[in-house]
Amino acid sequence: MSSTVLSSSTLANDRRRGSPLGRRALIAGAWLVFALFLLLPLFVVLSEALKLGFGTFFSALLEPDAIAALQLTLLAVGIAVPLNLVFGVAAAWCVSKYEFRGKSLLVTLIDLPFSVSPVIAGLIYVLLFGAQGFFGQWLQERDIQIIFALPGIVLATIFVTVPFVARELIPLMQEQGTQEEEAARLLGASGWQMFWHVTLPNIKWGLIYGVVLCAARAMGEFGAVSVVSGHIRGYTNTLPLHVEILYNEYNHVAAFSVASLLLALALIILLLKQWSESRLSRLRHSDAEE
């Protein structure tokens, strides 16, 4: 009887998996798409960057404008990501722990940057803070520069990356429920103690995963930053904008060299993403077993 049940279960699993030929075809197709649309472009970038040798490659990376673009990119990421971290945790806490009027509207607004073009977001900031914008005259009277300066770049970066931390934490915190926080509250824990010792340990891997995604998106942002930056070489050009300028000047080797730097940063973030994703999946698996 048991052997009959086992054989029927094995047969059912084989049917769900499909035929060996079909599985191999799907795997081969996935690797083909991966090679054509990911590996091949990466190979082209590296080969073009090293076409004239390592001397030209490093000279393009050590050019003052390239260093200034790298510094500005890292500075914008270093400001935008922590701010989105704070907002993401606060928004996820509100959505998952409380019931209030306008909750669905808040969730919709969090997702808004996914549906709005980054170029439109940049234009919105220009209309608000530009010289002819709604607050333009007030800002000029106080000698405050937002558009074509670091504040505008940071605001545009924050807008396009605001959903990533919150969207990763909301389902995780909803899945975990409020039992542990309520128990901590009954034992006399304050709000901060409850957050640091109960909530944060439960969400830390999801938080790290959201921060990594946010940093990756912020580092590669082009559209919104392009609108608000003014393309001032050496001052308001981030790495993606610097690559565009070099390419438009037909300085292709330098453009691909700087692009390879972006590629290296992206690979580092990819490794961090994979690490945090594996830890998060283990956490969810252990929660499901409990």
N, C-alpha and C positions, 0 to 999 in steps of 0.2 A: 504493500500500500504506500509506504513512504517513498519507495523508488519510483512509483508511478507519479506521485505528487512532485517529486524532484525533477523527473523528466519533463513533466508538463510545464513546470516553472521555467526550466531551462529553454524549452521551446518557445514559451511566451517572451522570454528575454531576447532570444535570437530574432523573433519576429519584430520586436520593438527596435532592435538595432539595425535591422535590414540585412541585405545580402552582403557578403564580404566584398564583392565587386563594387557595389554601390558605395560602401564605406570608403574604399580606396579611391574611388572617383571623386568623392566629396573632399577627402583629405588632400588629394592632389590638386583639385581646383582651388582649395583655400590657399595652399602653398604657392600656386601659380599667381593668384591675385596678390598675395603678400609680396612675392618677388617683383612683380611688375610695377605695383603702385607704391611700394615702400622701399624695398632693398635697392632697386634700380635707381630711383631718384637720389637716394643717399649716396650710392656709389658715384653717380654723376657729379654731385656736389663736391665730394672729396677729390675726385680725379681732376676736376676743373680748378679746385683750390690749389692743388699741388702741381699743376701743369708746368709752371716755371721754376719749380724747386722750392725747397723749404725756406730759402732766404727770402724770396718774394712773399711767401706765405706768412712768415712771421713779421716781415716789415709792414704788411697790410694790417695785421692784428695790433701791432705796436704803434701805429699811426695815432697822433694825438686825437683826431676826430673819432677814431674807433674806440680808443680808451674812454673818451668822454661819453660816447654812446653807451658803452658797457656800464660805466658808473651811473649814468642816468637811469638805465634800465633796472639795474639792481636797486637803486634808491627808490624808484617808483614801486617796484615789487615789495621792497622792505617796508614801505608805508602802507600800501593798499592791502596786502595780505593780513597783517595784524588787525587792521580795522575791520576787514571782512570776517576775520575770526571772531572778534567780539560781537559783531552784529549777528553772525551765523549762530553762535551759541545762544544769544539772547532770543533770537527769533525762533529757534528750535525749541527752546525751553517754553516760550509762550504757547506755541502751537501744540506741543505734545503734552503739556502739563495742565493747561487751563482751557476752559470753555468760555468764550466771550463773543460778543457781537462784532462782526467784521472779521472773524477768523478766516473764512474762506477768501475774503478779499485780500488779506495779508499774504496768504499762500500764493494767490494769483500775482500779486505785486512782486513777490520774491522771484517768480518765474518770468517776469516781464523782460529782463535782458536777453532771455533765450529767443524771444520772438521779435525783438526790436533790432534793426540793423545797427552795428557799431557806428557806422557813418552818421546815421540819424541821431544817435546818442551824442556824438561829438558836435553836431550842428545845434542840438538843444543847449549844450553848454555855451556855445558861441552866442546864441540868441539871449542867453541869460547874463553872461559875464563879459561878452565882447565890448568893444568900444562903443558900438551902437546898440548894445543889448539892454535888457531891462534894468540891470544893476550897473551898467557900464559907467554912467556919469557919476554915480555915488562912489564907485571904486576908483575912478580917476581922481576925484577930489581928495581921496585919502591915500593916493599913490600905492594902490594895491593892484598887483598884476596877477591875473589868474590865467587868462588865455595867452598862449604863446609863452608859457612859463611852467615851472614844475607843478604848481597847484592844479592847473588844468589837466596836465598829463595824469596826475594822481586821481583826480575826480573821474576822468574818462576810464581809467583802469579799474577803479572801484566799481563803476557802473556795470561794466561788462563781466566782472568776476563775482559780483555779489551773491549769486545763487549757489555757488559750489559748496561752500561749507554748510550753509543752512540746509540745502537739499540732501546732503549726505547724513546730517544729524537727525533731521525730522523723523524719517522712518525708523531709524535706530532707537531713538528715545521713545517713540510711540510703541515699539515692540517690547521694550524693557518695562514699560508701565511706570507706576508711581509707588509701588509697594515699599521698596527699599527707602525711598525718601520719606514716606509717611512713618515708617518704623524709626528712622533717625530722628524725625521731628518728635515722636512720642518719647524718645529717650533723652530729649532736651537739647538736641543739636541746633545751633543757629543756622541761618540761611547759608552763610559762607562755609561753615563746617560741613553742612549737608552737601554743598556743591563740591568742595575740594576732596572730601573723603568718601562720598557715595557716588555722585553723578559723574564727576570727571574720570575716575578710574573705569567706569562702565563705558564711556564714550571716547576714550583717548585714542583708540586706533581708528575709529571713524573720523574723529577730529583731524588726526594726522593725514588721513587719506584725503579729506576735503581740502586741507591746507595745501597738499601737494598738487592737487588738481587746480586749485586757485592760483598757485604760483606759476604753474605751467601755462595757464591761460593768460595770466598777466604778462609774462615774459614775452610771449609771442603776439601780443595785441598790436594790430596795425591800424585798422580803420578809424576807430574813435580817436586814438592818439594822433593819427595823421591830420585830422581836422583841427584839433586844438593846439598842436605843437608849433605850427608856423614853419616847420622845417628849417630852423636856424641851425646851421651846421656847427657842431661842436658845443651847442648849448641846449637845444630842445629836440635833438634827434636821438631816438632810442635805437637799439640795434636793428630791428626790422626796417625802420625808416632809413638808417644809414646804408643798409644793403640796397634798398630801392634807389637811393641817390647814386651809389657807385655803379649800379647796373645801368641806370639811365645815362650815365657818363661814359658808357662802354668800357668801363674798367672792370671787366668781368672776373678777372682773377682775384682782385681785391674783394669784389662782391661775394664771390663764392668762398673766399677765405673767412670773411666775417660771418657768412651763413654757416660755415662749418663750426664756428664758435657757438652760434645758437644751437646747432645740432648737438654739440658736446653737452651744453647745458640741458638740452631736452633729454638726452640719454641719462644724465644724472638724475633728473626728475623722474624719468621712467623707472629707473631702478628703485627710487624711493617709493614710487607709486606701487610697484609690484610687491615690495616688502610690506608696506602698510596694508595693501589689499589682502595679502596672505594672512597677516595677523588678524585683520578684521573678519575674514571668512572663518578662521579658527574660532574666534570669539562667538560668532553667530552659530557655529556648529555646536560649540559647547553649551550655549544657551538653549539650543533646540534639544539637546540630549537631556538637560535638566528638566 
